[in-house]
Amino acid sequence: MTFTATKTLLDTVHLEGSFFDGTWKKAEQRKQIFEPANGEKLGFIGLASPSDIDHASKAAKAAQADWASAHYEKRAEVFRSAANVLESNKNEIVGWLVKESASTRPKAEVEVALSLKALHEASAMPSQALGQVLPTQPGRLNIARRRPIGLVGVISPFNFPLYLAMRALAPALAVGNSVLLKPDLRTSISGGLLLARIFEEAGLPPGILSVLPGDAASGEALCDAPEVGMIQFTGSTSAGRKVGERAGRNLKKVSLELGGKNAFIVLDDADVELAVNNAVWSTFLHQGQICMSAGRILVQAAIADEFTRKLCEHASRLTVGDPRTDQVALGPLISEAQVAHAFAVVNEAVAEGAQVAIGGGSSGLFFEPTVLRSVDPDNPAFKKEIFAPVAVVTTFVTDDDVVNLANDTNYGLSAAIISRSVGRAMALAEKLNVGILHVNDSTVNDEVINPFGGIGASGNGTSIGGPANWEEFTQWQWVTVKAEAPTYPL
């Protein structure tokens, strides 16, 4: 089936303060959304109350059984149709990402491409094998099969709002679950309402997907709802701890993808120009507002001065401005609170002995590309996640030193090593405590078909993507069959 976009996905009726629970409903309360770059009003989103969460949970649970038992081809067709809707409306969706999440257009286009890939991958899941036939005693059939959890709650973040919602809800729906999506309030249009419209146009049955923006009380209601069997959360570590505690108290399955203080390691045999290029991508992409961003650049002492000088030169060429009207490398940070946090960490770092090699200032939400050097392991900039365009440079002497530095954190998401010697890099890699590792590449990497997740303060050891989706969004059921019941001796 081919779709041609003849009208916009979102029009006035969707932007006046509604949420979606299979139909569009006016909320009792609404929140106005503004463009970070210039303060322009973008529309209103409806705020779902705890009672709205309760109602939607019951309806979604009731609708789930029919969806799970639908013919696999019928479910697959919904995702193929959703992919066509997304692709046909790409320009509108990219525009919303640029306006609402302060994405540059190239970043927004990559996000749409990843979301499209997630839909294509999800469309294949309904026709994949559901389990295994296992060995057992003669005369008995022994099966382990995958069954949907039932109702999955997805809480998604602001930085890649479309994709980080899609990568969870698409596979969750594909294996037969219903989903309640609670997007970040700052990006509830591109991370919520657009997804509702995509699946509505694709023919997903009513009640199987609800998009319910809300405050902390609504998030607590989602974690408490007895109908919800699982919470998938992507966001900050501090918020993830609260979600994990609340959902765990209610014995729900929990998937947490949290923050990172990721190490970008440059060995003394590296090509310095390539290392700087990868470091810039790792640190400054999307203003550093990525969980995989390089929070610590660890450079071997022999090349540290040359590397830092070239890093500063490259950072000085990065343009900052409104991504909707200008051809810029960096847009604004998402909020005043995020700017204040970045300033606080930079100021603490300087007070503790770090040096600002370049940048360090801001104009409104536009934070300058910043390089901090002479950052020792006890410095706040070495310890704290900044989530801003701030490069933190620390030097080391030996390979053993850098392993200790890289592992000197509670986080464990992503790491990268740049070296001409793959063997040397791999020897270091074996000792790093991370869920994602890249040799001769950036810390910022994502592919829909690969398991993605961290350990420690970066997550609870779960992953999303590729084969991990079956593990995340289903549960095992053991089934045995005999021709007749046996006679037991008791």
JOPEBEL-V232792 format. One record per residue. SS is DSSP state (hx for helix, st for strand, lp for the rest). NEAR is the number of other C-alpha atoms within 10 Angstrom. Layout:
ss:SS near:NEAR
ss:SS near:NEAR
This chain:
ss:lp near:7
ss:lp near:11
ss:lp near:16
ss:lp near:10
ss:lp near:15
ss:lp near:8
ss:lp near:8
ss:lp near:10
ss:lp near:19
ss:lp near:16
ss:lp near:10
ss:hx near:9
ss:hx near:11
ss:hx near:22
ss:hx near:19
ss:st near:17
ss:lp near:21
ss:st near:26
ss:st near:28
ss:st near:27
ss:lp near:25
ss:lp near:20
ss:lp near:13
ss:st near:18
ss:st near:15
ss:st near:18
ss:lp near:18
ss:lp near:11
ss:st near:14
ss:st near:20
ss:st near:18
ss:st near:15
ss:st near:20
ss:st near:18
ss:lp near:21
ss:lp near:24
ss:lp near:25
ss:lp near:15
ss:lp near:9
ss:lp near:12
ss:st near:12
ss:st near:15
ss:st near:18
ss:st near:20
ss:st near:28
ss:st near:28
ss:st near:22
ss:lp near:29
ss:lp near:21
ss:hx near:20
ss:hx near:11
ss:hx near:17
ss:hx near:26
ss:hx near:20
ss:hx near:13
ss:hx near:26
ss:hx near:28
ss:hx near:16
ss:hx near:19
ss:hx near:27
ss:hx near:21
ss:hx near:17
ss:hx near:20
ss:hx near:24
ss:hx near:17
ss:hx near:12
ss:hx near:22
ss:hx near:20
ss:hx near:10
ss:lp near:13
ss:lp near:12
ss:hx near:19
ss:hx near:12
ss:hx near:12
ss:hx near:26
ss:hx near:22
ss:hx near:18
ss:hx near:23
ss:hx near:28
ss:hx near:20
ss:hx near:23
ss:hx near:27
ss:hx near:24
ss:hx near:23
ss:hx near:23
ss:hx near:27
ss:hx near:19
ss:hx near:16
ss:lp near:19
ss:hx near:18
ss:hx near:15
ss:hx near:16
ss:hx near:25
ss:hx near:22
ss:hx near:18
ss:hx near:23
ss:hx near:28
ss:hx near:26
ss:hx near:24
ss:hx near:25
ss:hx near:30
ss:lp near:29
ss:lp near:31
ss:lp near:27
ss:hx near:20
ss:hx near:13
ss:hx near:18
ss:hx near:25
ss:hx near:19
ss:hx near:13
ss:hx near:21
ss:hx near:23
ss:hx near:16
ss:hx near:20
ss:hx near:23
ss:hx near:25
ss:hx near:19
ss:hx near:25
ss:hx near:27
ss:hx near:20
ss:hx near:21
ss:hx near:26
ss:hx near:27
ss:hx near:18
ss:hx near:23
ss:lp near:22
ss:lp near:14
ss:lp near:10
ss:lp near:9
ss:lp near:15
ss:st near:14
ss:st near:12
ss:st near:12
ss:lp near:11
ss:lp near:10
ss:lp near:11
ss:lp near:7
ss:lp near:7
ss:lp near:10
ss:st near:13
ss:st near:15
ss:st near:17
ss:st near:18
ss:st near:16
ss:st near:16
ss:st near:19
ss:st near:18
ss:st near:24
ss:lp near:21
ss:lp near:26
ss:st near:30
ss:st near:31
ss:st near:27
ss:st near:25
ss:st near:26
ss:lp near:29
ss:lp near:22
ss:lp near:24
ss:lp near:25
ss:lp near:23
ss:hx near:23
ss:hx near:31
ss:hx near:26
ss:hx near:23
ss:hx near:27
ss:hx near:26
ss:hx near:22
ss:hx near:26
ss:hx near:28
ss:hx near:24
ss:hx near:28
ss:hx near:28
ss:hx near:29
ss:hx near:28
ss:lp near:29
ss:lp near:27
ss:lp near:28
ss:st near:31
ss:st near:29
ss:st near:26
ss:st near:29
ss:st near:27
ss:lp near:28
ss:lp near:23
ss:hx near:22
ss:hx near:23
ss:hx near:29
ss:lp near:29
ss:hx near:29
ss:hx near:27
ss:hx near:32
ss:hx near:27
ss:hx near:27
ss:hx near:21
ss:hx near:26
ss:hx near:27
ss:hx near:20
ss:hx near:21
ss:hx near:23
ss:hx near:19
ss:hx near:17
ss:hx near:21
ss:lp near:15
ss:lp near:22
ss:lp near:16
ss:lp near:16
ss:lp near:23
ss:lp near:27
ss:st near:28
ss:st near:28
ss:st near:29
ss:lp near:32
ss:lp near:31
ss:lp near:25
ss:lp near:16
ss:hx near:11
ss:hx near:12
ss:hx near:21
ss:hx near:23
ss:hx near:16
ss:hx near:19
ss:hx near:30
ss:hx near:26
ss:hx near:21
ss:lp near:19
ss:lp near:16
ss:lp near:21
ss:lp near:26
ss:lp near:23
ss:st near:25
ss:st near:26
ss:st near:26
ss:st near:25
ss:st near:23
ss:lp near:22
ss:lp near:19
ss:hx near:20
ss:hx near:11
ss:hx near:14
ss:hx near:25
ss:hx near:16
ss:hx near:12
ss:hx near:23
ss:hx near:22
ss:hx near:14
ss:hx near:19
ss:hx near:23
ss:hx near:16
ss:hx near:11
ss:lp near:15
ss:lp near:14
ss:lp near:20
ss:st near:18
ss:st near:23
ss:st near:24
ss:st near:28
ss:st near:27
ss:lp near:27
ss:lp near:27
ss:lp near:32
ss:lp near:29
ss:st near:30
ss:st near:32
ss:st near:29
ss:st near:33
ss:st near:29
ss:lp near:27
ss:lp near:19
ss:lp near:13
ss:lp near:20
ss:lp near:14
ss:hx near:21
ss:hx near:14
ss:hx near:14
ss:hx near:24
ss:hx near:24
ss:hx near:15
ss:hx near:20
ss:hx near:28
ss:hx near:23
ss:hx near:17
ss:hx near:28
ss:hx near:32
ss:hx near:24
ss:hx near:22
ss:hx near:26
ss:hx near:27
ss:hx near:25
ss:lp near:21
ss:lp near:21
ss:lp near:24
ss:lp near:26
ss:lp near:37
ss:st near:35
ss:st near:31
ss:st near:28
ss:st near:26
ss:st near:24
ss:st near:25
ss:st near:23
ss:hx near:17
ss:hx near:14
ss:hx near:16
ss:hx near:21
ss:hx near:14
ss:hx near:13
ss:hx near:22
ss:hx near:22
ss:hx near:15
ss:hx near:17
ss:hx near:23
ss:hx near:20
ss:hx near:13
ss:hx near:15
ss:hx near:22
ss:hx near:15
ss:lp near:10
ss:lp near:14
ss:lp near:14
ss:st near:18
ss:lp near:21
ss:lp near:22
ss:lp near:20
ss:lp near:19
ss:lp near:9
ss:lp near:13
ss:lp near:14
ss:lp near:15
ss:lp near:21
ss:st near:25
ss:lp near:28
ss:lp near:29
ss:lp near:27
ss:lp near:24
ss:lp near:14
ss:hx near:14
ss:hx near:11
ss:hx near:16
ss:hx near:22
ss:hx near:12
ss:hx near:15
ss:hx near:22
ss:hx near:18
ss:hx near:14
ss:hx near:20
ss:hx near:25
ss:hx near:16
ss:hx near:15
ss:hx near:24
ss:hx near:18
ss:hx near:12
ss:lp near:15
ss:lp near:13
ss:lp near:22
ss:st near:17
ss:st near:20
ss:st near:16
ss:st near:20
ss:lp near:17
ss:lp near:18
ss:lp near:14
ss:st near:13
ss:st near:10
ss:lp near:14
ss:lp near:20
ss:st near:23
ss:st near:24
ss:lp near:24
ss:lp near:28
ss:st near:23
ss:st near:24
ss:st near:24
ss:st near:23
ss:lp near:17
ss:lp near:24
ss:lp near:20
ss:lp near:16
ss:lp near:11
ss:lp near:18
ss:hx near:21
ss:hx near:29
ss:hx near:23
ss:hx near:18
ss:lp near:14
ss:lp near:24
ss:lp near:26
ss:lp near:26
ss:lp near:28
ss:lp near:30
ss:st near:30
ss:st near:31
ss:st near:28
ss:st near:25
ss:st near:24
ss:st near:24
ss:st near:21
ss:lp near:13
ss:lp near:12
ss:hx near:16
ss:hx near:11
ss:hx near:12
ss:hx near:23
ss:hx near:20
ss:hx near:13
ss:hx near:21
ss:hx near:24
ss:lp near:16
ss:lp near:17
ss:lp near:19
ss:lp near:14
ss:lp near:25
ss:lp near:28
ss:lp near:30
ss:st near:32
ss:st near:30
ss:st near:27
ss:st near:26
ss:st near:27
ss:lp near:23
ss:lp near:15
ss:lp near:13
ss:hx near:13
ss:hx near:10
ss:hx near:13
ss:hx near:21
ss:hx near:15
ss:hx near:11
ss:hx near:17
ss:hx near:18
ss:lp near:11
ss:lp near:13
ss:lp near:21
ss:lp near:22
ss:lp near:24
ss:lp near:21
ss:st near:22
ss:st near:21
ss:st near:18
ss:st near:19
ss:lp near:20
ss:lp near:21
ss:lp near:26
ss:lp near:29
ss:lp near:22
ss:lp near:14
ss:lp near:13
ss:lp near:12
ss:lp near:19
ss:lp near:15
ss:lp near:14
ss:lp near:18
ss:st near:22
ss:lp near:24
ss:lp near:25
ss:lp near:23
ss:hx near:19
ss:hx near:23
ss:hx near:28
ss:st near:28
ss:lp near:18
ss:lp near:18
ss:lp near:20
ss:lp near:22
ss:st near:24
ss:lp near:22
ss:lp near:19
ss:lp near:12
ss:hx near:16
ss:hx near:25
ss:hx near:20
ss:hx near:15
ss:hx near:22
ss:hx near:30
ss:st near:21
ss:st near:15
ss:st near:15
ss:st near:12
ss:st near:12
ss:st near:11
ss:st near:12
ss:st near:11
ss:st near:11
ss:lp near:8
ss:lp near:8
ss:lp near:7
ss:lp near:7
ss:lp near:6
ss:lp near:5
ss:lp near:4
ss:lp near:3
